[in-house]
Amino acid sequence: MEDAPATKKRFQGPRCKDSTPKEGNEDGVDHISRLPNNILGEIISLLPTMDCARTKCLSSKWSDLWLSGPLNFDYCDLKDPHDDKDLVSIISSIFNAHPGPARRFCIPAHYLCTNIDNVVTWLESPTLNGLQELEFHITEVDFTLSLYPPPPASIFRFSSTLRIVSFGGCRLPDIMVNQLQFPNLQQLTLFDAIISEETLHAMLESCPKLEILLMKHNEGFRYVRINSRSLKSIGVHTDSFRQGPTIEELIIENAPILERLISFERYSRLHISVISAPKLETLGCIFENNDKTMLTLGSTTFLGIRSVDMRAMVPMHTVKVLSVFPLSLCLDDVLNFIRCFPCLEKLYIQLSCAQGHTNQWPRKHRNLIKSLDLCLKTIVMINYRGAAEQSEFVTFFVENARMLESMRFVVPSCFYHDKNWIRSQNRQLKLDKSSSRCVSFTFTENQFHHNMIHVLRASDLSAADPFHCNC
């Protein structure tokens, strides 16, 4: 018998006294509503914005509960209004109704240009006293935007209470930031923002508890030096479309608890240098770039996944998750590269359409197979199309990675829906001859056209494996 479709559970209001008890609630009592109002208010404040307001309809007892908890406002939770005027009206009505304090306040970044008077009014409202999360949200970079306004100075009245901040589509003037302290800030996102190098470093130094730093499509600085005892995750994404200076070098001088270091841009000329990060576990993406050095790990320097001098290589035993994006798939390069990470457990390979290598591994690597102890447990091949160089590459790991537990092929839609192609790949890759007895092979549809990293906000970098996607 087929399982019943899963449904999302929402808060249940008080039950009528004469209602029939259901399984799991034999006494018919609404235990949730018996909680103290201050606890219920906290629970409700964790719901999406519209769901918070809907709890008023559950019963007379719940009618004002959402007002007793912290305000959690995120315009992304609202149904799309017909125009900005409707959304502005909705935000203002919520501020008029809710007394505060506030936990989260998220509005569109373009309001800094189009509705600055309203933004100032909201930010100065007592409702936002004690604000913990502030975000000027931007979904994508607007390269046609000629005006990057500074945010209202009133946002910095929250500097002592903010834990999460995202600046999008704005300019952060030196005089506004340099004298401030952010003693409780844990997550910082700079997305399509303009900020000088001096101001950026001053801001980072003022955040003694910062755990996650995400920088995407910014302008105004070329070099970033990281010296932080609190940072656990760093994500950086630059581009070549900016008129002003963009980041060219990221130096991790001292980050004793850094666990994740992620670079996003395939065609970036960014040079990343890691001097001291003794707990680094997740690294990527490592892109091929023939024009400029991409990565230096201690004394080992790489051009993409190709090491300049393997004799100077110092193994990084801490790295367990690695993502690479080679221009063409070469087994020699990949095997040499993963030698630098002897404890590697997960390998993500983003495949390009370029071809040309013939990975005839059986003859050339006969002795290497005996000496190389492959500890890989998971391999994910993204944009796999079954080309000869790809299938030969995969076959090597199928027949030699004895600890392999999972191999996932993320394929274009046209291949994923072709059952005959899937069956032919199972035969061609010799999946039934795997050296690992407990390995699983799966084919999934690629729903992303160009980016293998599913990081939209700084909080996404808190995942142990930011490259993993269940879609």
MARPA-38582 format. One record per residue (C-alpha): residue number from 1; x, y, z; residue in one letter. Coordinates in steps of 0.001 Angstrom, whole numbers, m for minus. Layout:
// MARPA-38582
(voza NUM; (X; Y; Z); 'A')
...
This chain:
// MARPA-38582
(voza 1; (0; 0; 0); 'M')
(voza 2; (1354; 3412; m901); 'E')
(voza 3; (2267; 5797; 1864); 'D')
(voza 4; (59; 8805; 2337); 'A')
(voza 5; (1569; 12022; 1017); 'P')
(voza 6; (3491; 14001; 3615); 'A')
(voza 7; (1914; 17242; 4787); 'T')
(voza 8; (3433; 20184; 6599); 'K')
(voza 9; (2304; 20571; 10160); 'K')
(voza 10; (1350; 23977; 11458); 'R')
(voza 11; (521; 25211; 14936); 'F')
(voza 12; (m2844; 23984; 16139); 'Q')
(voza 13; (m5091; 26286; 18102); 'G')
(voza 14; (m7021; 25266; 21204); 'P')
(voza 15; (m9338; 22312; 20735); 'R')
(voza 16; (m12991; 22561; 21563); 'C')
(voza 17; (m13875; 20711; 24759); 'K')
(voza 18; (m16355; 18458; 23005); 'D')
(voza 19; (m14061; 17565; 20116); 'S')
(voza 20; (m13020; 13966; 19639); 'T')
(voza 21; (m9489; 13230; 20867); 'P')
(voza 22; (m7028; 12145; 18201); 'K')
(voza 23; (m4288; 9561; 18364); 'E')
(voza 24; (m1300; 10902; 20295); 'G')
(voza 25; (m3491; 13353; 22236); 'N')
(voza 26; (m5816; 11040; 24116); 'E')
(voza 27; (m6888; 13567; 26763); 'D')
(voza 28; (m8006; 16093; 24110); 'G')
(voza 29; (m6053; 18899; 25794); 'V')
(voza 30; (m4190; 21561; 23813); 'D')
(voza 31; (m838; 21342; 25621); 'H')
(voza 32; (805; 23965; 23411); 'I')
(voza 33; (m1618; 26684; 24444); 'S')
(voza 34; (m950; 25893; 28107); 'R')
(voza 35; (2620; 27165; 27760); 'L')
(voza 36; (3350; 30607; 29223); 'P')
(voza 37; (2617; 33476; 26854); 'N')
(voza 38; (6229; 34649; 26751); 'N')
(voza 39; (7363; 31201; 25548); 'I')
(voza 40; (4580; 31025; 22966); 'L')
(voza 41; (5561; 34461; 21731); 'G')
(voza 42; (9159; 33318; 21254); 'E')
(voza 43; (7997; 30230; 19330); 'I')
(voza 44; (5723; 32279; 17080); 'I')
(voza 45; (8520; 34758; 16354); 'S')
(voza 46; (10525; 31945; 14730); 'L')
(voza 47; (7816; 31412; 12099); 'L')
(voza 48; (7827; 33133; 8681); 'P')
(voza 49; (6343; 36634; 8773); 'T')
(voza 50; (2888; 35799; 7380); 'M')
(voza 51; (2543; 32676; 9531); 'D')
(voza 52; (3190; 34818; 12610); 'C')
(voza 53; (239; 37007; 11747); 'A')
(voza 54; (m1988; 34033; 10903); 'R')
(voza 55; (m1722; 32679; 14444); 'T')
(voza 56; (m4150; 35466; 15444); 'K')
(voza 57; (m6919; 33457; 13780); 'C')
(voza 58; (m6441; 30327; 15893); 'L')
(voza 59; (m8393; 31519; 18926); 'S')
(voza 60; (m9020; 34547; 21111); 'S')
(voza 61; (m6162; 33419; 23370); 'K')
(voza 62; (m3761; 33530; 20421); 'W')
(voza 63; (m5035; 36810; 18946); 'S')
(voza 64; (m2293; 38968; 20472); 'D')
(voza 65; (414; 36389; 21105); 'L')
(voza 66; (2454; 37365; 18024); 'W')
(voza 67; (2718; 40847; 19551); 'L')
(voza 68; (4246; 39479; 22740); 'S')
(voza 69; (7234; 37894; 21001); 'G')
(voza 70; (10110; 39520; 19077); 'P')
(voza 71; (9274; 40817; 15606); 'L')
(voza 72; (10627; 38581; 12825); 'N')
(voza 73; (10106; 40522; 9600); 'F')
(voza 74; (11412; 39243; 6269); 'D')
(voza 75; (9784; 40641; 3153); 'Y')
(voza 76; (10770; 37452; 1289); 'C')
(voza 77; (8153; 35611; 3369); 'D')
(voza 78; (5337; 37815; 2072); 'L')
(voza 79; (3266; 37067; m959); 'K')
(voza 80; (4368; 39226; m3854); 'D')
(voza 81; (2397; 42480; m3651); 'P')
(voza 82; (1264; 44185; m6829); 'H')
(voza 83; (3815; 46959; m6421); 'D')
(voza 84; (6286; 48431; m3937); 'D')
(voza 85; (3629; 50781; m2608); 'K')
(voza 86; (1618; 47815; m1338); 'D')
(voza 87; (4677; 46287; 343); 'L')
(voza 88; (5634; 49596; 1945); 'V')
(voza 89; (2094; 49856; 3314); 'S')
(voza 90; (2280; 46318; 4724); 'I')
(voza 91; (5607; 46993; 6439); 'I')
(voza 92; (4337; 50257; 7952); 'S')
(voza 93; (1174; 48588; 9250); 'S')
(voza 94; (3226; 45874; 10952); 'I')
(voza 95; (5403; 48513; 12623); 'F')
(voza 96; (2306; 50353; 13801); 'N')
(voza 97; (885; 47163; 15312); 'A')
(voza 98; (3938; 45506; 16846); 'H')
(voza 99; (5503; 47103; 19950); 'P')
(voza 100; (8834; 45292; 19612); 'G')
(voza 101; (11475; 44270; 20396); 'P')
(voza 102; (12699; 42892; 17068); 'A')
(voza 103; (14766; 39859; 16118); 'R')
(voza 104; (15027; 40208; 12314); 'R')
(voza 105; (14403; 42961; 9770); 'F')
(voza 106; (14910; 42240; 6045); 'C')
(voza 107; (13879; 44615; 3240); 'I')
(voza 108; (14793; 44971; m468); 'P')
(voza 109; (18132; 46703; m1013); 'A')
(voza 110; (16701; 48984; m3715); 'H')
(voza 111; (14555; 50672; m1051); 'Y')
(voza 112; (17713; 52595; m154); 'L')
(voza 113; (17110; 54459; m3431); 'C')
(voza 114; (13369; 54294; m3945); 'T')
(voza 115; (11951; 54493; m415); 'N')
(voza 116; (14695; 55994; 1711); 'I')
(voza 117; (12294; 58108; 3813); 'D')
(voza 118; (10291; 55032; 4789); 'N')
(voza 119; (13489; 53098; 5525); 'V')
(voza 120; (14695; 55839; 7874); 'V')
(voza 121; (11314; 55864; 9643); 'T')
(voza 122; (11369; 52099; 10166); 'W')
(voza 123; (14967; 52017; 11367); 'L')
(voza 124; (14315; 54773; 13883); 'E')
(voza 125; (11168; 53104; 15196); 'S')
(voza 126; (11262; 51808; 18815); 'P')
(voza 127; (9893; 48551; 17383); 'T')
(voza 128; (13414; 47674; 16200); 'L')
(voza 129; (15075; 48248; 19566); 'N')
(voza 130; (17450; 45374; 20305); 'G')
(voza 131; (17531; 44250; 16651); 'L')
(voza 132; (19625; 41099; 16114); 'Q')
(voza 133; (19436; 40494; 12348); 'E')
(voza 134; (19501; 43173; 9631); 'L')
(voza 135; (19497; 42538; 5897); 'E')
(voza 136; (19246; 44724; 2818); 'F')
(voza 137; (18340; 41833; 560); 'H')
(voza 138; (19507; 41551; m3037); 'I')
(voza 139; (18754; 38536; m5218); 'T')
(voza 140; (21225; 39253; m8006); 'E')
(voza 141; (23753; 41865; m8998); 'V')
(voza 142; (22367; 44841; m10912); 'D')
(voza 143; (25283; 45952; m13107); 'F')
(voza 144; (23157; 48818; m14468); 'T')
(voza 145; (22808; 50379; m11039); 'L')
(voza 146; (24648; 53702; m11183); 'S')
(voza 147; (23888; 54870; m7659); 'L')
(voza 148; (25065; 52947; m4613); 'Y')
(voza 149; (23655; 54992; m1722); 'P')
(voza 150; (24954; 54699; 1830); 'P')
(voza 151; (22553; 53094; 4285); 'P')
(voza 152; (20983; 55462; 6823); 'P')
(voza 153; (23262; 56205; 9762); 'A')
(voza 154; (20490; 54990; 12054); 'S')
(voza 155; (21317; 51356; 11214); 'I')
(voza 156; (24392; 51623; 13382); 'F')
(voza 157; (22362; 52250; 16505); 'R')
(voza 158; (22022; 48445; 16528); 'F')
(voza 159; (25766; 47760; 16332); 'S')
(voza 160; (25933; 46453; 19907); 'S')
(voza 161; (23046; 43955; 19492); 'T')
(voza 162; (23408; 42746; 15896); 'L')
(voza 163; (24365; 39098; 15386); 'R')
(voza 164; (23683; 38800; 11629); 'I')
(voza 165; (24162; 41562; 9035); 'V')
(voza 166; (23884; 41616; 5252); 'S')
(voza 167; (24692; 44782; 3302); 'F')
(voza 168; (23465; 44623; m294); 'G')
(voza 169; (23399; 47202; m3078); 'G')
(voza 170; (24913; 50002; m1013); 'C')
(voza 171; (28108; 51917; m273); 'R')
(voza 172; (29685; 51870; 3183); 'L')
(voza 173; (31496; 55190; 3747); 'P')
(voza 174; (34706; 55178; 5773); 'D')
(voza 175; (33501; 57749; 8259); 'I')
(voza 176; (30370; 55705; 8962); 'M')
(voza 177; (32060; 52416; 9837); 'V')
(voza 178; (35573; 52993; 11122); 'N')
(voza 179; (34660; 54105; 14644); 'Q')
(voza 180; (32061; 51387; 15303); 'L')
(voza 181; (32265; 48146; 17250); 'Q')
(voza 182; (30206; 45021; 16587); 'F')
(voza 183; (30840; 42986; 19746); 'P')
(voza 184; (28188; 40320; 19038); 'N')
(voza 185; (28269; 40043; 15237); 'L')
(voza 186; (28548; 36393; 14127); 'Q')
(voza 187; (27610; 36481; 10419); 'Q')
(voza 188; (28531; 39197; 7903); 'L')
(voza 189; (27508; 39286; 4225); 'T')
(voza 190; (28724; 41929; 1773); 'L')
(voza 191; (26808; 41435; m1477); 'F')
(voza 192; (27151; 43933; m4337); 'D')
(voza 193; (28500; 46539; m1925); 'A')
(voza 194; (31173; 49224; m2245); 'I')
(voza 195; (33624; 49389; 644); 'I')
(voza 196; (37256; 50477; 851); 'S')
(voza 197; (40025; 48132; 1899); 'E')
(voza 198; (40754; 50182; 5013); 'E')
(voza 199; (37120; 50214; 6079); 'T')
(voza 200; (36689; 46491; 5424); 'L')
(voza 201; (39650; 45591; 7627); 'H')
(voza 202; (38494; 47994; 10332); 'A')
(voza 203; (35071; 46378; 10262); 'M')
(voza 204; (36504; 42866; 10523); 'L')
(voza 205; (38714; 43901; 13434); 'E')
(voza 206; (35657; 45264; 15235); 'S')
(voza 207; (33926; 41849; 15169); 'C')
(voza 208; (35623; 39651; 17817); 'P')
(voza 209; (32900; 36967; 17549); 'K')
(voza 210; (32568; 36803; 13761); 'L')
(voza 211; (32123; 33178; 12624); 'E')
(voza 212; (31002; 33482; 8974); 'I')
(voza 213; (32137; 35962; 6312); 'L')
(voza 214; (30563; 35975; 2841); 'L')
(voza 215; (31793; 38436; 173); 'M')
(voza 216; (30084; 38425; m3253); 'K')
(voza 217; (30408; 40848; m6188); 'H')
(voza 218; (31885; 43691; m4151); 'N')
(voza 219; (33966; 46667; m5216); 'E')
(voza 220; (36452; 49028; m3623); 'G')
(voza 221; (39194; 46699; m2345); 'F')
(voza 222; (41836; 44424; m3853); 'R')
(voza 223; (43379; 42687; m847); 'Y')
(voza 224; (41889; 41032; 2227); 'V')
(voza 225; (43983; 39769; 5121); 'R')
(voza 226; (42335; 37495; 7656); 'I')
(voza 227; (43564; 37285; 11236); 'N')
(voza 228; (40711; 35934; 13296); 'S')
(voza 229; (40388; 33557; 16205); 'R')
(voza 230; (36628; 33196; 15671); 'S')
(voza 231; (36073; 32719; 11912); 'L')
(voza 232; (34868; 29246; 10918); 'K')
(voza 233; (33690; 29871; 7327); 'S')
(voza 234; (34767; 32194; 4518); 'I')
(voza 235; (33099; 32490; 1120); 'G')
(voza 236; (34322; 34804; m1637); 'V')
(voza 237; (32979; 35535; m5104); 'H')
(voza 238; (34392; 38187; m7418); 'T')
(voza 239; (33796; 39039; m11063); 'D')
(voza 240; (35381; 40908; m13960); 'S')
(voza 241; (32457; 43211; m14766); 'F')
(voza 242; (33265; 45911; m12221); 'R')
(voza 243; (34691; 49281; m13171); 'Q')
(voza 244; (36313; 49813; m9782); 'G')
(voza 245; (38837; 47629; m7918); 'P')
(voza 246; (37725; 44123; m6973); 'T')
(voza 247; (39345; 41526; m4774); 'I')
(voza 248; (42517; 40008; m6225); 'E')
(voza 249; (44155; 38396; m3215); 'E')
(voza 250; (42812; 36722; m90); 'L')
(voza 251; (45431; 35892; 2534); 'I')
(voza 252; (44548; 33707; 5498); 'I')
(voza 253; (47381; 34641; 7834); 'E')
(voza 254; (46026; 33167; 11049); 'N')
(voza 255; (42658; 31473; 11417); 'A')
(voza 256; (43032; 28789; 14083); 'P')
(voza 257; (39458; 27445; 13882); 'I')
(voza 258; (38676; 28070; 10189); 'L')
(voza 259; (36873; 24999; 8805); 'E')
(voza 260; (35479; 26060; 5405); 'R')
(voza 261; (37074; 28162; 2650); 'L')
(voza 262; (34967; 28529; m493); 'I')
(voza 263; (35697; 30395; m3739); 'S')
(voza 264; (32845; 30727; m6244); 'F')
(voza 265; (34002; 32367; m9469); 'E')
(voza 266; (35135; 30089; m12289); 'R')
(voza 267; (36994; 32746; m14288); 'Y')
(voza 268; (38323; 34711; m11330); 'S')
(voza 269; (41956; 35787; m11077); 'R')
(voza 270; (41768; 35609; m7327); 'L')
(voza 271; (44882; 34356; m5570); 'H')
(voza 272; (44103; 32616; m2295); 'I')
(voza 273; (46970; 32050; 111); 'S')
(voza 274; (46520; 29967; 3261); 'V')
(voza 275; (49371; 30463; 5716); 'I')
(voza 276; (47812; 29107; 8903); 'S')
(voza 277; (44458; 27319; 9091); 'A')
(voza 278; (45167; 24129; 11067); 'P')
(voza 279; (41525; 22971; 11154); 'K')
(voza 280; (40553; 23530; 7518); 'L')
(voza 281; (38230; 20680; 6480); 'E')
(voza 282; (36327; 21961; 3430); 'T')
(voza 283; (38046; 23568; 456); 'L')
(voza 284; (36870; 24645; m2994); 'G')
(voza 285; (36176; 25382; m5684); 'C')
(voza 286; (39626; 24959; m7194); 'I')
(voza 287; (39306; 26268; m10740); 'F')
(voza 288; (41693; 25822; m13639); 'E')
(voza 289; (43256; 29129; m14638); 'N')
(voza 290; (46259; 29250; m16929); 'N')
(voza 291; (46904; 32956; m16477); 'D')
(voza 292; (47394; 33437; m12763); 'K')
(voza 293; (48103; 31472; m9598); 'T')
(voza 294; (44918; 30441; m7859); 'M')
(voza 295; (45892; 28749; m4613); 'L')
(voza 296; (48826; 28529; m2207); 'T')
(voza 297; (48600; 26084; 680); 'L')
(voza 298; (51594; 26534; 2937); 'G')
(voza 299; (54594; 25944; 680); 'S')
(voza 300; (52616; 24295; m2145); 'T')
(voza 301; (51404; 26478; m5011); 'T')
(voza 302; (48787; 25350; m7521); 'F')
(voza 303; (47619; 26499; m10925); 'L')
(voza 304; (44145; 25088; m10788); 'G')
(voza 305; (44590; 21462; m9751); 'I')
(voza 306; (48110; 21333; m11156); 'R')
(voza 307; (50906; 21679; m8616); 'S')
(voza 308; (53928; 23722; m9602); 'V')
(voza 309; (56392; 21644; m7592); 'D')
(voza 310; (55245; 18417; m5996); 'M')
(voza 311; (58594; 18068; m4235); 'R')
(voza 312; (57693; 21054; m2046); 'A')
(voza 313; (54231; 19677; m1330); 'M')
(voza 314; (53217; 19433; 2343); 'V')
(voza 315; (50148; 17174; 2828); 'P')
(voza 316; (47063; 18765; 4398); 'M')
(voza 317; (45667; 16003; 6585); 'H')
(voza 318; (42704; 18075; 7829); 'T')
(voza 319; (40898; 18521; 4489); 'V')
(voza 320; (38024; 16064; 4091); 'K')
(voza 321; (35778; 17783; 1513); 'V')
(voza 322; (37181; 19143; m1749); 'L')
(voza 323; (35608; 20675; m4843); 'S')
(voza 324; (37450; 21161; m8144); 'V')
(voza 325; (36516; 22549; m11571); 'F')
(voza 326; (39134; 21435; m14146); 'P')
(voza 327; (39031; 22828; m17658); 'L')
(voza 328; (39536; 19299; m18969); 'S')
(voza 329; (39438; 16052; m17054); 'L')
(voza 330; (42923; 14617; m16624); 'C')
(voza 331; (43412; 11638; m14311); 'L')
(voza 332; (47114; 12473; m13809); 'D')
(voza 333; (46314; 15948; m12501); 'D')
(voza 334; (43518; 14796; m10206); 'V')
(voza 335; (45542; 11946; m8696); 'L')
(voza 336; (48519; 14206; m8056); 'N')
(voza 337; (46255; 16839; m6563); 'F')
(voza 338; (44479; 14540; m4109); 'I')
(voza 339; (47877; 13298; m2914); 'R')
(voza 340; (48014; 16632; m1093); 'C')
(voza 341; (44915; 15615; 890); 'F')
(voza 342; (45548; 12097; 2210); 'P')
(voza 343; (42445; 12145; 4442); 'C')
(voza 344; (40042; 13306; 1709); 'L')
(voza 345; (36577; 11736; 2028); 'E')
(voza 346; (34393; 13698; m446); 'K')
(voza 347; (35416; 14872; m3901); 'L')
(voza 348; (33189; 17080; m6065); 'Y')
(voza 349; (34201; 17487; m9713); 'I')
(voza 350; (32430; 20074; m11845); 'Q')
(voza 351; (32893; 18991; m15446); 'L')
(voza 352; (33258; 21379; m18373); 'S')
(voza 353; (32393; 20634; m21979); 'C')
(voza 354; (36073; 20642; m22993); 'A')
(voza 355; (37525; 17292; m24007); 'Q')
(voza 356; (40821; 15974; m25218); 'G')
(voza 357; (42458; 13827; m22545); 'H')
(voza 358; (42558; 10080; m22966); 'T')
(voza 359; (42637; 8618; m19488); 'N')
(voza 360; (44204; 5237; m20264); 'Q')
(voza 361; (44961; 4522; m16637); 'W')
(voza 362; (45436; 710; m16560); 'P')
(voza 363; (48900; 775; m18154); 'R')
(voza 364; (50274; 4055; m16893); 'K')
(voza 365; (49051; 3780; m13308); 'H')
(voza 366; (49606; 80; m12691); 'R')
(voza 367; (52262; 737; m10008); 'N')
(voza 368; (50496; 3820; m8672); 'L')
(voza 369; (47398; 1797; m7838); 'I')
(voza 370; (49428; m296; m5407); 'K')
(voza 371; (51032; 2668; m3652); 'S')
(voza 372; (48125; 5108; m3571); 'L')
(voza 373; (45721; 4406; m731); 'D')
(voza 374; (42439; 5966; m1842); 'L')
(voza 375; (40373; 6937; 1224); 'C')
(voza 376; (37559; 8528; m763); 'L')
(voza 377; (34056; 7662; 416); 'K')
(voza 378; (32017; 9964; m1854); 'T')
(voza 379; (32573; 11211; m5401); 'I')
(voza 380; (30136; 13566; m7145); 'V')
(voza 381; (30504; 14144; m10895); 'M')
(voza 382; (28572; 17290; m11854); 'I')
(voza 383; (27505; 17863; m15457); 'N')
(voza 384; (28420; 14282; m16352); 'Y')
(voza 385; (27645; 13476; m20005); 'R')
(voza 386; (29310; 10120; m20525); 'G')
(voza 387; (32107; 11338; m22815); 'A')
(voza 388; (35028; 8948; m23262); 'A')
(voza 389; (37432; 10874; m21035); 'E')
(voza 390; (34742; 11075; m18328); 'Q')
(voza 391; (33824; 7391; m18363); 'S')
(voza 392; (37485; 6319; m18370); 'E')
(voza 393; (38141; 8635; m15435); 'F')
(voza 394; (35177; 7247; m13476); 'V')
(voza 395; (36148; 3644; m14185); 'T')
(voza 396; (39489; 4134; m12457); 'F')
(voza 397; (37788; 5053; m9177); 'F')
(voza 398; (35091; 2399; m9564); 'V')
(voza 399; (37734; m313; m9793); 'E')
(voza 400; (40288; 1058; m7312); 'N')
(voza 401; (38622; 3127; m4563); 'A')
(voza 402; (38054; 350; m2050); 'R')
(voza 403; (36505; 2608; 607); 'M')
(voza 404; (34046; 4214; m1794); 'L')
(voza 405; (30499; 4350; m406); 'E')
(voza 406; (28718; 6609; m2874); 'S')
(voza 407; (29218; 7870; m6410); 'M')
(voza 408; (26713; 10398; m7723); 'R')
(voza 409; (26354; 11494; m11340); 'F')
(voza 410; (24593; 14845; m11771); 'V')
(voza 411; (23549; 14832; m15427); 'V')
(voza 412; (21756; 17246; m17801); 'P')
(voza 413; (17989; 16803; m18039); 'S')
(voza 414; (18122; 15323; m21539); 'C')
(voza 415; (20273; 12423; m20274); 'F')
(voza 416; (18500; 12005; m16941); 'Y')
(voza 417; (15167; 11306; m18654); 'H')
(voza 418; (16700; 8866; m21138); 'D')
(voza 419; (16421; 5435; m19497); 'K')
(voza 420; (18385; 3762; m22272); 'N')
(voza 421; (21292; 6152; m21714); 'W')
(voza 422; (21265; 5417; m17982); 'I')
(voza 423; (21363; 1664; m18620); 'R')
(voza 424; (24200; 2029; m21120); 'S')
(voza 425; (26223; 4026; m18579); 'Q')
(voza 426; (25845; 1288; m15984); 'N')
(voza 427; (27403; m1153; m18448); 'R')
(voza 428; (30049; 1229; m19773); 'Q')
(voza 429; (31257; 2256; m16307); 'L')
(voza 430; (31383; m1366; m15111); 'K')
(voza 431; (29512; m427; m11959); 'L')
(voza 432; (28943; m4100; m11159); 'D')
(voza 433; (32722; m4583; m10857); 'K')
(voza 434; (33372; m2027; m8146); 'S')
(voza 435; (36218; m2795; m5765); 'S')
(voza 436; (34019; m1536; m2927); 'S')
(voza 437; (31309; m3934; m1838); 'R')
(voza 438; (29012; m1359; m241); 'C')
(voza 439; (29060; 1419; m2842); 'V')
(voza 440; (25873; 2964; m4286); 'S')
(voza 441; (25658; 4641; m7691); 'F')
(voza 442; (22964; 7228; m8404); 'T')
(voza 443; (22050; 9466; m11323); 'F')
(voza 444; (20341; 12787; m10529); 'T')
(voza 445; (19146; 15657; m12668); 'E')
(voza 446; (21241; 18816; m12856); 'N')
(voza 447; (18930; 21737; m12083); 'Q')
(voza 448; (21700; 24334; m12068); 'F')
(voza 449; (23219; 25680; m15258); 'H')
(voza 450; (26477; 27210; m14085); 'H')
(voza 451; (27024; 27120; m10342); 'N')
(voza 452; (27693; 24071; m8234); 'M')
(voza 453; (27699; 25965; m4950); 'I')
(voza 454; (24367; 26437; m3255); 'H')
(voza 455; (25215; 29398; m1039); 'V')
(voza 456; (22722; 32250; m1005); 'L')
(voza 457; (23342; 33635; 2472); 'R')
(voza 458; (26130; 33509; 5004); 'A')
(voza 459; (24216; 30947; 7060); 'S')
(voza 460; (24562; 28461; 4168); 'D')
(voza 461; (28303; 28393; 4850); 'L')
(voza 462; (27666; 26938; 8297); 'S')
(voza 463; (26927; 23544; 6756); 'A')
(voza 464; (29715; 20998; 7120); 'A')
(voza 465; (29439; 20376; 3363); 'D')
(voza 466; (28249; 23529; 1511); 'P')
(voza 467; (28547; 21726; m1844); 'F')
(voza 468; (25893; 19161; m997); 'H')
(voza 469; (22467; 19740; m2507); 'C')
(voza 470; (19369; 17551; m2137); 'N')
(voza 471; (17577; 19048; m5132); 'C')
